[in-house]
Amino acid sequence: MTYNLLIAKGKKEHYLLSNMSNRHGLITGATGTGKTVSLQVMAENFSSIGVPVFMADVKGDLSGISQPGKPTPKILERIEKLGLSEFKFSGFPVVFWDVFGEQGHPLRATVSDMGPLLFSRLLNLNEVQSGVLTLVFKIADDNGLLLLDLKDLRAMLQFVGANAEKFTTEYGKISTASIGAIQRALLNLEEQGADRFFGEPAFQIEHLMQTDKEGRGNINILVADKLLTMPKVYTTVLLWLLSELFENLPEVGDQEKPKLIFFFDEAHLLFTDAPKVLLEKIEQVVRLIRSKGVGVFFVTQTPLDIPENVLGQLGNRVQHALRAFTPRDQKVVRTVAQTFRTNPEIDTEKVITELKVGEALVSFLDENGQPEIVDRAMILPPKSQIGPIAPDLRMKIMRDSKFYGLYEKVIDRESAYELLKSRAMKASEAKEPSISYQRVPYPEHQEKRTAKRSDSVLESFAKSAARSVGRELGRQILRGILGSILGRK
């Protein structure tokens, strides 16, 4: 059964078809024109038909979705104007997530899950440094050294840097200068507090795809107001989630309704200064994740924030007002107007600058997958509360969640840091000659130590690998970094 989700009303009613929702969409408009309300209305509709939703709360005002809305004069006026005789206020099931673990369940990934490509973006590395980081990940994988948190990665960087010449034959030249640059970038990341994102227990992607006892889809809200002060961390976290969905979900093709709707707010940050290789992978994920039953809706100021190859895949469109105060603004408006299917009854370019708050130009895909003729319409009012909830109510929702206690306690199991530390200590005690391994201070270990390592270091690590991999049921360390697309084993 296909569900018709009423989103807006103009000269006719505009429905977002559930079986066309995995063909992605776009919500655009200037600040303060109503993008958040459009997102909220869509999320409510998807939740109502049992479709889980993920969204990032970049302004701190989406927590109100958990509570019924209030009949304010403005809301009542809109309800009457749109003729919504059966309108009922309602709250929706919400799960809060927070990279910092302060206003939601902790959201974590292991370093191996993140992988070198996304990590390079996170650390703002250049091409040479990215290549060195990829080799560090490769050496860790080949030797069964689990990279779970940042101290594992730092220990691995120190080991590879200290023994760079020993790895040259098999892996190629490793620049110690690049190792140093990566270590400095890691330190900066830790000082921002983003190190709390890395570790265990790692987030299980299936927890995004839950329903409540009434069959409504959970609305997963990532608390992102603090996270947004670190734009690359913010976009990398969301990209990681998308890549995890892509890797873990089976192919399902077109269905009557999607398995998940993913709203990517402040989407322009994703594409700003992104290297070409990353842009290509983003384009591929957006194109292919549709077959996994996931719909992605980008939220940003103008369609021009989105690369053309990605924009062409976003069939469901809601365009709020744009300002045209300068020649550049006017050019943007003109270009945006040309991206819609023409309506002979309205001047699209002119209307974009005249739209009131809560109004939008709407064009959804019809039952044949074709964009509708663009129409000026009013977005329906949300059934849930507009604006944030009180902190104590948020904490109650967190404590009542079935995920409470699952992610709150950090687990620190044996991984690269512990194995390298143990091996270095044993080598020091035995006074073995050859490869030197110098530890650089960690927050918890400020002293420097120098140990000697034997030429058979890789063989020793291979034994450790057998133990570690055995505990992982013999599977290779997995990495949620667009791996399937990259052809990673």
N, C-alpha and C positions, 0 to 999 in steps of 0.2 A: 504493500500500500504506500503510495506516495503522499506525503503530507504537504499541504499548502500553508506556508507560514506567512501570515499577514504582517507586513513590515511598515507599509506606508499607504496613504490614500491621496490620490490627486483627482484627475478626471475619472480614474478607475482605481480599483484596488490593486495593489502591487504585492504579489506573493513570491517569496523565495521558495522554490521547489526543493523538497528534501533530497530528491534523487539527482539534483543538479548542484547540490551544495559542495560536493567534493571536487567541483571544477573551479573552486577557489573564487576569491572576491577581493574587493578593494573598497575601503571607506576613507574618503579624503575630505579636506576642508581646512580653512584657516582656524587658528586657535579661537575657541569660544563659540563655534558655530553649531555644535551639537554632535560631534563625532562620537563622544563617549556614550551619549544616550542611544544613538543608533546601534552601537556595539552592545549595549545593555539589552536593548529590545531583541536583537538577534539571539543573544545568549539565552535569554528567557525562553524564546520560542524553541530553540534546539533542546534545551533542558526538558521542556514540557513533553517532547516526543521521545524522550529517553536517550538523547544524544549527549554524551559528556562534552564539556567545553574547557579549553584552556585559554587564559588571558593573563596579561601582565598589568598590574595596577600601578601605572607610572605616576599618577597624581595622588594616590592614596584615597580615592573616593569611590571605589567599586565595591567595597565591603558591604554597602547597603543592599546589594542584590540578595543578601541572606534574609532580609526583613521585608514585610509587606510595605508598600508605598503608602503615602498619606494623601488624603483627598484635599490638596491645596486648591485655592481658587484657579490657579493657572492650569493645573492638571484637569480639574473638572471642566474647565472651559474647553480644553482640547478634546476631552472625551465626548462632550456634547457636540462640538463642531464636526467631529469625525463620525458621529452617529454610532458610537460603540456601546450599544444598549446592554450587551452581556459582559462588559468589562468588570473584572474583579481584581482587587489588589491581592498580591501574593508574594511571599518570600520563596527563595529557591535554595536547594542544598548546595552548600559552599564548603570547599576545603582550602585552607590557606597554606601556602608554601613560602619559605623565606630562605634565601641563600645564607643569611646571617643568623637564622634560627631565632629571631627576636619576635616577629609578629606572625609566624606561621611555622609549620613543621619544617625542620631543616631539609634543604634540598642539596644533595651532594652527588658528586661523580668522582670516580677514581681518575688518576692521571692517565692511566692506560685507556680508559673509556674516552677521554677527551681526545687523545691522539696528537701527533705532531702538527698537523695542518691547522686545526683550531687553536692549539696552544701557541703556534707561531703568531697567529692573529692576536691572541690574548696578550702576548708579550711584546707585540709590535716589532717583530724581528724582520730583518732584511732577508734577501734571498739566500745569501751565504749562511747566515745564522740559522735560517730555517732548515737548510740542508744538513747542518751539523746536528741540530736537534733531532731530525729524522734518523740520523745515524745512531744517536744515543738511544732512541727508542728501539731501534733495530738490535743493537747490542744487548739491551736489556731483555728483549724477547728471546734472542738466540741463547741467552744464558739463564733463562727461567727466573729472572729477577722481576718480581711484581712491583709495578709503579702505582702505588695507591694514593699517596699524599705528596705534598711538596717536599718533605724531607727525604722521601725516596728519590725524587727526581734530582734534588740537589746532591745527594750522595752519589747518584749515578753520574752526574755531570763532573763531580770532583774525581771520581775514579777514572772516567774516560779521559779527562784532561790530563791527569797525572801519568797516564799510560798511553797517550795518544800515538806515540811511535809504534807501540806493540800492535795497534789495531790498523795501522796504515795499509799493510799488505792485503788484508781481507776486506776492509771497509773503505779504503781511500783516505786521503789526507784529512786530518781533523785539526782545525785551527783552534789553538788554545786561546787566542784573542776572542774568537766567537764564543767559546765556552765561558769566558769571563763576562762577556756582554749578556749572555743568557742568564748567568747567575745574578748579575746586577738587576736585570729585569724581574727575576723571580723575587728578589728582595723587595723591590718596589711593590710588587703584587701583594706580598705578605703584609707590608706596612699599610696597605689600603684595607686589609681585613678580608680580602678575597680568598685567602688560603683556607678559610672555613668551608669553602665550596668543595674542597678536595678531601676525600677520605671515605671511610665506611661507617655505617652501612650506606651503600650507594643507592640512589633512587631507583625504584623498580617502575619501569615505564607503564606497566599495566595498572598502576595505581592512579593514573590519569583517566582511566577508562572505566569508571565505576558508576553505578546508579544507586539511588536511595531505595528504601523499602516500598516507596510508591511507584517505582519505575522511572523516576525522573533522573536525567543525567546530572552528575555532579558538575558544578561549575568550579574549576580549579583556578584559584587566583594566586599568582606569583606576586608577592609584595615587592615592588620594584622602585619605589620613590628614592630610596637610598642607593639601590643598585644602579639607577640611571645616572648617578654622578660619575660612574665608571662605564662609559658607553660601550667600550670594547668587551668588558666583562658581561654587561647586559646582553649584547647581541650574541656573544659566544655561548652563553647559557641557553638562550632560546634556540640557537642553531644546533647545539648539542641535543636538545630535546627532540628537535625535528629529525635529526639523524638517527637517534635511538628509535623513534617511531618507525622510520623507514627500514631500519635493519631488523627490527623485532616483529613487525606485523606481517602476517601472510598476505599474499595477493588475494584480493576478493573481487576486483573489477567494480563495475557500477552496481550499486545496491539501491534499495528503496530509500534508505537514509544513511548518512555517513556514520562511521564508527567513532569519529572525534572531529570536532571543529577547533582549529588552532588560530587564535587571533594574535597577530604579530604587530604590537603597537610600536610607535616611533620607528617605523620600518626604514626610514631614510638612514638611520644610524647603521643599519645592516650593510648598506651598499657604499657608505662613505669610506673612501680610501681602501676599499677591499681589493686585494690583488686579483688579477685576471683568473687565476686558477680557482680561487674561491668563488668568484662570481659564476664561473662555469658550473661548479658543483651545486651551487644554490639553484641555478636554473634547472639542472637535471633533477634535483630533489623535488622541486615544485612540480615539475612535469610528471615525475614517476610516482610520487607519493599518493597521487589521486587513486592509483590502482590498489593502494592499501586501505582505501576507505577514509582517508583523512582530507578534510577541506581546510585550506589555509587562507585566511583573510588578512591582508595587510592594511594597517591603519597609519596614515601619514597625512601631510598637508596637501600635496598635489600628486597626481599620477606621474609627473615628471621626476619624482623622487625614486621611481622604480625603473630599473633597466628595461629597455624595450622588449627584450626576449622574455622577461618575466611578466611584464605588463600584459603581453599578448595572451597569457594563460589565465588572466583574471576576468572571468566572464560576468560575475555578479558585481554591480557597481552602485555605490551610493556617494554622490558628490555634493557636499555642503558648500557654503559660500566661499568664494575667494575674493581677495581685495585686489583692486587694480589702480593703485595710486601712482605707479611709475610706469614708464615705457616697458621695462622688463616684466612687471606684473601683468601688463596688458597682453604682452606676447605669450606669457604662460597661460592666461585665461583663454586666449584664442586657440592655442595648441590643445588645451584640455577639452574645449568644446568640440574639436575635430575628432576626438577619440570616441565620441558617442554616435550611436545610430540616429541619424537626423530625424527630428520631428518637425514637419512643415508648419505646425501651428505655433511653435515658439522659437524665439531667437535664443538658442542655447548659450551663445557667448554673452549676451546681455543678461540673461536670467542668472547665470552663475554669480554675477556681482550683486544681484538684487535679492537673493535668497535671504529669508529671515532665519533667525535661530530656530532650529527644529524642522526647517524646510530643507529639501534636497532634490537634486536631479537623480532619478532612480531608473536603473535599467538592469533587470534580472534576466537570466536565461529562461527561455520558454521550454515547453516539453520536448522540443526538437533540438535543444541545445543552442538555439540562436538568441543573441541579445535582443531584448525588446526595444521598441522605439523609446527614446528617452522621454521622461515625463517629469513635470514639476509636481512634487507631492509633499505632504506633511508626514513626518515620521510619527508612528504611534507613541503614546506615552508609555513608559515602562510600568509594569505591574509592581515592581519592587521599589524599595526606597532609593531615591537619588541622593547620593552623598554618603560619607563614611558612617560607621557605627562606633559606639563608645569602646574604648580599649577593654573594659571588663567583659563586655558582651563578646568581643572577638576572642578573648581567652576562654570563655565558656564554650564557644563553638569549637575551638581547638581541642579542649579537654574532652568534649563529647564525640570527637571524631574517632573513627575506628583505627585511624593511623597514629593516634596519640600514643607515645611511648615507643613506637617502632623505630623512629629515626632520631629521637632526642638524645640518646646516649651514643657517644663516639666509640667506635671499635678500632683498636690499633693492633692488628695482627702482624705476624712476621712477614716482612717484605724486603725490598732492596736495601733499605737503610740498615735493618737489623742484620741481614746476611753479610753485607759489606763490612759493617762494624765488627761482627764476630770474626770474619775471616782476617781482617786487619789485626785484630788483637792476638789471634792465634799465630799469625805470621811474625808479629813482634816478639812474642814469647819464645818462638822457636828460632828467632834471629835468622830467618830465611834470607838468602841473597836475592839479587836481581830486582824485579819490578818494584818500584817505590810507590807507596800510596800515602798521600798526605791528606789528613782531614782538615777541612776549613771549619772555623767555629760555627756551631749551631746555637740557636737561642738557649738550648738546654745543656750545651757542652761548649764552653768558651775556650777551653785549652786546645792547643794544637798537638797533634800526635803524628809521628812519622813511623811507618812500618815498612818492612820489606816483604815483597811477594815473590813467589817462585815463577819460573817461566811456564809452569803448567796451570796458570790461573784460570784459563778457560775450561780446562778439564775439571778443575775443582768446582767451578760454577756450574758445569754441566751436571755434576752430582747433586748440587743444591737444586738445580732445575728439575731433576727427576723427582725429588721429594715434593717440591712446590707444585709441579704440574700434576703429580699423582694425587695430591690433595684436591686438585681442581678437576678430578675425574678424567685426567688425561687430555683435557681440551686446551688448545692454545690460548694465550691471553687475548681476550677480545677487546676490541677498541671501537667505541661508537663514534667514529669520525668519518661519516659518509663512506664507510668501509666497503659496502657492497658495490657502490659505484666505482670506487677506486680499484676494485678487483682484488681486495685484500683477502687472504685466506682467513 
